[in-house]
């Protein structure tokens, strides 16, 4: 749609609603021009930037808008991100200090830094804008999201874990949750320097790994279970073959001989799902020295415990629980979910025989 009316707008400050309004107007203007003119940029960022800059100058001439140099560069970058990246989320995804990004509809974006949650000074244009970004994220995964399939889980190319839920299940607009992960995993020395662990405890856990003890790491969401699992895995001898099993690949093992397996959800036709339990069973046929399950959350626990009890010593996993005692209770519950018909006493004996450290 071409805007023919010429109107004068004031110089807009680079903060506040006026800035967001200008960004929204420019976004619509540039997207319309690119579609109308059938611009082809063949994934050439420099060519796209030149095209966007030309359309921005055209917008400023039509509407007599005066944009400062710094604001112009910021708006130009935002438009490039919109077309080639993930729109207003791109800058947040590129920021290594941000751990979580939470979108509650188009106007509420929250970020978590160092355990503190705060609202970001940015927004989407509308619900359709949020949906467009979500669909761009899940498109490489072969997934879709709409009214008939309103929930989706996935993983971005950089390893970030995403969950999206849209109307009619989400009442206030599309919601997106992104859990980011460090490109360089934390090291044991960083934990020591930050006071997260003592040297005595670290040395004890290193010996536990070297002596091929079976370890379960329990904790609440965001408590550092995967971080600790990554650190402990660094002390596994490089001569051993490790098979990892995860719902979304988060482990960053640096060992030389690692086979990484990831579950697969059902497709749009409701078929094709590969569960963690199936992967654990397959891993046993792959001649592993150790099996590492990113998170135990269902019936696969029975197969993991049996593997620990039948020669795969040194295996590790994590579980959501607030204490070691709660972890045992959860394990009993998950073994029951597997369809195991044994008594509670038998389940407890199997868990006690399999695990050396929680």
Secondary structure as GFF3:
##gff-version 3
##sequence-region A 1 358
A	DSSP	alpha_helix	17	36	.	.	.	ID=ss1
A	DSSP	alpha_helix	45	63	.	.	.	ID=ss2
A	DSSP	alpha_helix	69	84	.	.	.	ID=ss3
A	DSSP	three_ten_helix	87	89	.	.	.	ID=ss4
A	DSSP	alpha_helix	90	94	.	.	.	ID=ss5
A	DSSP	beta_strand	100	104	.	.	.	ID=ss6
A	DSSP	beta_strand	109	113	.	.	.	ID=ss7
A	DSSP	beta_strand	116	119	.	.	.	ID=ss8
A	DSSP	alpha_helix	127	139	.	.	.	ID=ss9
A	DSSP	beta_strand	151	155	.	.	.	ID=ss10
A	DSSP	beta_strand	161	165	.	.	.	ID=ss11
A	DSSP	beta_strand	175	179	.	.	.	ID=ss12
A	DSSP	alpha_helix	188	193	.	.	.	ID=ss13
A	DSSP	alpha_helix	199	210	.	.	.	ID=ss14
A	DSSP	beta_strand	215	219	.	.	.	ID=ss15
A	DSSP	alpha_helix	225	233	.	.	.	ID=ss16
A	DSSP	beta_strand	242	246	.	.	.	ID=ss17
A	DSSP	beta_strand	258	262	.	.	.	ID=ss18
A	DSSP	alpha_helix	276	283	.	.	.	ID=ss19
A	DSSP	beta_strand	290	293	.	.	.	ID=ss20
A	DSSP	alpha_helix	300	309	.	.	.	ID=ss21
A	DSSP	beta_strand	316	320	.	.	.	ID=ss22
A	DSSP	alpha_helix	324	337	.	.	.	ID=ss23
A	DSSP	alpha_helix	344	354	.	.	.	ID=ss24
###
